[in-house]
Amino acid sequence: MNVTMLLADSAQVADGKLYILGGGWSLSGPEPVPSAVAIKVEVDTHEFDRMHHWELFLEDADGQLVQFDSPQGPQTIEIRGDFSASAPEGVPVGTPVDVPIAVNLGPIPLSPNSRFTWRLVIDGESLDGSTASFSTRPLPAVI
């Protein structure tokens, strides 16, 4: 499998395609804003017709899961799902299939002037291309 990830303002999947609004950024904030992670997984033929489990985690610059206080105690941002792919009719044997995934998020209160990474794990593995990093702007100077 090959993975391509892109940060965006918004993303959705329709008709097997990713539709991306405001994509390709790596600088955000410092105020919390909605965002999305657009993911394209290229599934090779030997991986067809079986379920694959994916997990998306938000990590800080040290590779630790980002935690937030909630009424239930500290929580991390972890999103999970499953997908499968099959050979479409009419394409040459051996052609990989793209599986699009769009994860939209509400405003996340992240520390200003910091670095973060979205890490995708598929079937327990971090594959090439399975990260998307970004930084938050520093707070404006108070005059």
C-alpha positions as CSV (number, residue, x, y, z in Angstrom):
1,M,0.0,0.0,0.0
2,N,1.0,3.6,-0.7
3,V,-0.4,6.5,1.2
4,T,-0.7,10.2,0.4
5,M,-2.0,12.6,3.0
6,L,-2.9,16.3,2.7
7,L,-4.1,18.8,5.3
8,A,-7.1,20.9,4.3
9,D,-9.8,23.2,5.5
10,S,-12.4,20.6,4.5
11,A,-12.6,17.3,2.6
12,Q,-15.2,14.8,1.5
13,V,-15.4,11.6,-0.5
14,A,-17.9,11.2,-3.3
15,D,-17.9,8.8,-6.3
16,G,-14.6,7.4,-5.2
17,K,-12.8,10.7,-5.3
18,L,-11.5,13.2,-2.7
19,Y,-12.9,16.7,-2.9
20,I,-10.6,19.1,-1.1
21,L,-11.2,22.7,0.0
22,G,-8.3,24.8,1.1
23,G,-5.8,21.9,0.8
24,G,-2.0,21.8,1.2
25,W,-1.4,24.0,4.2
26,S,1.2,23.4,7.0
27,L,0.6,26.5,9.2
28,S,-2.5,27.1,11.3
29,G,-3.8,29.1,14.2
30,P,-2.9,30.2,16.8
31,E,-6.7,30.2,17.3
32,P,-8.5,26.9,16.8
33,V,-10.1,26.4,13.4
34,P,-11.8,23.5,11.7
35,S,-9.6,21.3,9.6
36,A,-9.5,18.0,7.6
37,V,-7.0,15.3,6.7
38,A,-7.4,14.1,3.2
39,I,-6.0,10.6,2.7
40,K,-5.5,8.5,-0.5
41,V,-4.6,4.8,0.0
42,E,-3.3,3.0,-3.0
43,V,-4.2,-0.7,-2.4
44,D,-2.2,-3.3,-4.3
45,T,-3.9,-6.3,-5.9
46,H,-2.5,-8.8,-3.3
47,E,-4.3,-6.7,-0.6
48,F,-7.8,-6.8,-2.4
49,D,-10.9,-8.4,-0.9
50,R,-10.0,-8.2,2.7
51,M,-10.7,-5.7,5.5
52,H,-8.0,-3.2,6.4
53,H,-8.1,-1.3,9.7
54,W,-6.8,2.3,9.9
55,E,-6.1,4.6,12.8
56,L,-5.2,8.3,12.7
57,F,-3.5,9.9,15.7
58,L,-2.4,13.5,16.5
59,E,1.1,13.7,17.9
60,D,3.2,16.5,19.3
61,A,6.8,17.3,18.2
62,D,8.1,14.6,20.6
63,G,5.9,11.9,19.0
64,Q,3.6,11.8,22.0
65,L,-0.2,11.7,21.6
66,V,-1.8,15.1,22.1
67,Q,-4.1,15.1,25.1
68,F,-7.0,17.4,26.1
69,D,-8.9,17.7,29.3
70,S,-12.5,16.5,29.1
71,P,-15.2,15.8,31.7
72,Q,-14.1,12.1,31.4
73,G,-10.5,13.0,32.1
74,P,-7.6,13.4,29.6
75,Q,-8.5,12.3,26.1
76,T,-6.4,11.8,22.9
77,I,-7.5,12.4,19.4
78,E,-7.8,9.0,17.7
79,I,-9.9,8.3,14.7
80,R,-10.4,4.8,13.4
81,G,-12.1,3.0,10.5
82,D,-12.0,0.1,8.1
83,F,-11.9,-0.3,4.3
84,S,-11.5,-2.9,1.6
85,A,-10.9,-2.7,-2.1
86,S,-11.7,-5.0,-5.0
87,A,-10.5,-5.1,-8.6
88,P,-12.9,-3.0,-10.7
89,E,-14.2,-4.5,-13.9
90,G,-12.5,-3.5,-17.2
91,V,-9.1,-2.5,-15.8
92,P,-5.9,-4.4,-16.5
93,V,-5.0,-7.2,-14.1
94,G,-2.6,-5.9,-11.5
95,T,-3.9,-2.4,-11.4
96,P,-4.0,-1.0,-7.9
97,V,-7.1,0.7,-6.5
98,D,-7.3,4.1,-4.7
99,V,-9.3,4.3,-1.6
100,P,-10.1,7.9,-0.5
101,I,-10.6,8.8,3.1
102,A,-11.7,12.2,4.4
103,V,-11.5,13.1,8.1
104,N,-13.1,16.4,9.1
105,L,-12.4,17.9,12.5
106,G,-13.9,20.7,14.5
107,P,-11.6,23.4,16.0
108,I,-8.9,21.8,18.1
109,P,-7.3,23.9,20.9
110,L,-3.6,23.4,20.2
111,S,-0.7,25.1,21.8
112,P,0.5,28.1,19.8
113,N,4.0,28.1,18.3
114,S,4.2,24.3,18.3
115,R,4.6,21.5,15.8
116,F,2.1,18.6,15.3
117,T,1.8,15.5,13.1
118,W,-1.1,13.5,12.0
119,R,0.1,9.8,11.8
120,L,-1.9,7.2,9.9
121,V,-1.4,3.5,10.8
122,I,-2.9,0.8,8.5
123,D,-3.1,-2.8,9.8
124,G,-0.7,-1.8,12.6
125,E,1.9,-0.4,10.2
126,S,3.1,3.2,9.6
127,L,3.7,3.3,5.8
128,D,5.7,5.8,3.7
129,G,3.6,8.9,3.2
130,S,1.4,8.2,6.2
131,T,2.2,11.5,8.1
132,A,1.1,15.1,7.6
133,S,2.8,17.7,9.8
134,F,1.9,21.3,10.6
135,S,2.8,24.1,13.0
136,T,0.7,26.6,14.9
137,R,1.5,30.3,14.7
138,P,2.7,32.1,17.9
139,L,0.3,34.3,19.8
140,P,0.3,37.9,18.6
141,A,2.4,40.3,20.7
142,V,0.4,42.2,23.3
143,I,1.0,45.9,23.1
